[in-house]
């Protein structure tokens, strides 16, 4: 039986500012990427969302980004690779501490936004991210690095000996080269639950997705992402999970389904 992890970027509220319905969304996914306080989130939010994950059996992961609250981590920031590495260690350590306080492991790390996209195509940034994650791994521990399928991020993980998971986005549009369409373009983010669910099943069972310009793109994924800041995200997640299960796909957390 084919299997897949279903993940979400979550814990992106900050103080009195609330973004997304974390608790409802976490009822349908199997892994969570928790914002680490620099692009979104704060200690209280990290603690609360980690607790929800522990209650629902959702794998806890860190979602580090550039220090850019104003831009939600989706703007390019010029940083030296050594700085990126330090910021990764700092942010991963924060979520890892909350997971440990609950008696749970930190299973994975997935960079956020601009950092994620830049690591996918820039060898030096990819290497800095991988080195930062590797520094957080203690003896006897496994942390999976999540990156865009077919990207430099996964190659960087392999080079430092990290297990990795190739990620696909059922709620985002793809370019024909397998990269994500810029959020500045209309139609780059999908909103219809049925359309997103159909794409998710195709990505898992057929290994392909239709690009922004209508061309089939081959894609091999271990995990699929649903963005928590998309309006109606919980309904999208429910539709995706139900469609996958109807199609005979076993939905399992990253700790059980991935890590190459």
C-alpha positions in Angstrom: 0.0 0.0 0.0 1.4 3.5 -0.9 1.9 5.8 2.0 2.5 9.5 2.6 3.0 12.0 5.4 0.7 15.0 5.5 2.3 18.1 7.0 1.4 21.7 7.8 3.3 24.8 8.7 1.7 25.9 11.9 2.1 27.9 15.2 2.3 31.1 13.2 0.3 33.3 15.5 2.1 35.9 17.6 1.0 37.5 20.8 -2.6 38.6 20.4 -2.4 38.2 16.6 -4.0 34.9 15.6 -3.3 33.2 12.2 -5.0 29.9 11.3 -7.0 27.3 13.3 -4.1 25.2 14.6 -6.1 22.8 16.7 -8.6 21.9 14.0 -6.0 21.6 11.3 -3.8 19.3 13.5 -6.7 16.9 13.6 -6.1 16.0 9.9 -2.3 16.1 9.4 0.4 13.7 10.6 3.3 16.1 11.0 3.6 19.7 12.1 6.2 22.3 11.3 6.1 24.8 14.2 7.2 28.4 13.6 10.2 29.2 15.8 9.6 32.9 16.7 11.6 34.7 14.0 9.2 34.8 11.1 6.2 34.0 13.2 5.2 32.4 16.5 6.4 33.1 20.0 7.3 30.9 23.1 3.7 30.7 24.2 2.4 29.7 20.8 5.3 27.1 20.4 4.4 25.6 23.7 0.7 25.5 23.0 1.0 24.0 19.5 3.6 21.4 20.7 1.1 20.4 23.3 -1.7 19.9 20.8 0.7 17.8 18.6 1.5 15.6 21.6 -2.2 15.1 22.4 -3.1 14.2 18.8 -0.1 12.1 18.0 1.3 14.5 15.4 5.0 14.5 14.8 6.7 17.7 16.1 9.0 19.5 13.7 10.7 22.9 13.7 10.0 25.5 11.0 12.9 28.0 11.1 12.9 31.1 8.8 14.6 34.4 8.2 14.2 36.9 11.1 11.4 38.8 9.3 8.2 39.1 11.3 7.1 42.1 9.2 7.4 40.1 5.9 6.4 36.7 7.4 9.7 35.3 6.4 8.7 35.5 2.7 11.2 38.1 1.7 14.7 37.4 0.6 17.3 38.5 3.1 21.0 38.5 2.4 22.8 36.6 5.2 26.2 34.9 5.3 26.0 31.1 5.3 27.6 31.1 8.8 24.8 33.4 10.0 22.1 31.2 8.5 23.6 28.1 10.2 23.6 29.9 13.6 20.0 31.0 13.1 19.0 27.4 12.3 20.6 26.1 15.5 18.9 28.8 17.6 15.4 28.2 16.2 15.5 24.4 16.1 16.7 24.4 19.6 13.7 26.3 20.8 11.1 23.9 19.4 13.2 20.9 20.4 13.1 22.1 24.0 9.3 22.3 24.0 9.0 18.9 22.4 11.3 17.4 25.1 9.4 19.0 27.9 6.4 16.9 26.7 8.5 13.8 26.4 8.4 13.9 22.6 11.2 13.9 20.1 11.8 16.5 17.5 11.3 14.4 14.3 12.1 16.9 11.5 13.1 20.4 10.4 11.6 22.2 7.4 12.8 25.7 6.6 10.1 28.4 6.0 9.3 30.6 3.1 12.1 32.5 1.4 14.7 30.5 3.3 13.1 27.2 2.0 13.0 28.5 -1.6 16.5 29.9 -1.6 17.9 26.7 -0.1 16.2 24.7 -2.9 18.2 26.5 -5.5 21.4 27.9 -3.8 24.0 25.4 -2.9 25.7 27.5 -0.2 22.4 28.3 1.6 21.3 24.7 1.3 24.6 23.6 2.9 24.3 26.1 5.7 20.8 24.9 6.6 21.9 21.3 6.5 24.9 22.0 8.7 22.7 23.8 11.2 20.3 21.0 11.5 23.1 18.4 11.7 24.5 20.3 14.7 21.2 19.8 16.5 21.3 16.0 16.2 22.5 14.3 19.4 23.9 10.7 19.7 21.2 8.2 19.1 18.8 10.8 17.7 17.3 11.2 14.2 16.2 14.5 12.7 14.8 14.5 9.1 15.4 17.5 6.9 12.4 18.3 4.7 13.0 20.0 1.4 11.5 20.6 -2.0 11.5 17.4 -4.1 14.4 17.3 -6.5 16.1 20.3 -5.0 19.6 21.1 -3.7 18.2 21.0 -0.1 18.0 17.2 -0.2 21.4 16.8 -1.7 22.9 19.0 1.0 21.2 16.8 3.6 22.7 13.7 2.1 26.2 15.2 2.1 26.1 15.8 5.9 24.5 12.5 6.6 21.0 13.7 7.5 17.9 11.6 6.5 15.7 13.7 4.3 12.1 13.8 3.0 11.1 15.1 -0.4 8.2 17.5 -0.1 5.4 18.3 -2.5 2.7 21.1 -2.3 -0.8 20.1 -3.2 -2.0 23.7 -2.5 0.6 25.5 -4.6 1.1 25.9 -8.3 4.3 24.5 -9.9 6.5 25.8 -12.7 7.4 23.2 -15.4 10.9 22.8 -13.8 9.5 21.6 -10.5 9.9 24.9 -8.6 7.0 26.7 -7.0 5.3 29.6 -8.8 5.9 32.9 -7.1 3.2 34.0 -4.7 3.1 37.3 -6.5 1.4 35.6 -9.5 -2.3 35.0 -9.6 -3.2 31.4 -9.2 0.0 30.5 -7.4 -2.0 29.4 -4.3 -4.9 27.0 -4.7 -8.0 27.3 -2.6 -10.5 24.7 -3.8 -10.5 21.6 -1.5 -11.6 19.2 -4.2 -9.0 20.4 -6.7 -6.2 20.3 -4.1 -7.3 16.8 -3.0 -7.2 15.6 -6.6 -3.7 16.9 -7.0 -2.6 15.3 -3.8 -3.8 11.8 -5.0 -2.1 12.3 -8.3 1.2 13.3 -6.7 1.2 10.2 -4.6 -0.2 7.6 -6.9 1.0 8.8 -10.2 4.1 10.7 -9.2 3.1 13.8 -11.2 1.5 17.2 -11.0 0.2 19.6 -13.7 2.3 22.7 -13.9 1.1 26.4 -14.1 1.4 26.3 -17.9 -0.4 22.9 -18.2 2.5 20.6 -18.5 2.9 17.3 -16.5 5.8 17.4 -14.0 7.3 14.3 -12.6 7.5 14.5 -8.8 8.5 11.9 -6.2 7.4 12.9 -2.7 7.5 11.6 0.9 5.3 14.3 2.4 2.7 16.8 1.2 2.2 20.2 2.7 -0.9 22.2 3.5 -0.3 25.8 4.4 -2.1 26.9 7.6 -2.4 30.5 6.5 -4.6 29.6 3.5 -8.2 30.4 4.2 -10.1 27.2 4.9 -7.0 25.2 5.6 -8.7 22.7 8.0 -11.3 21.9 5.3 -8.6 21.5 2.7 -6.6 19.2 5.0 -9.7 17.1 5.7 -10.5 16.8 2.0 -7.0 15.8 1.1 -6.8 13.2 3.8 -10.1 11.7 3.0 -9.3 11.6 -0.7 -5.9 9.9 -0.1 -7.5 7.3 2.2 -10.2 6.6 -0.4 -7.5 6.1 -3.0 -5.8 3.4 -0.8 -3.0 5.6 0.5 -1.8 5.1 4.1 -1.3 8.5 5.8 1.5 8.2 8.3 3.7 10.7 10.2 7.2 11.5 9.0 8.7 9.5 11.9 7.2 6.3 10.4 6.9 7.1 6.7 10.0 8.9 5.5 13.6 9.7 6.0 15.9 8.5 3.2 
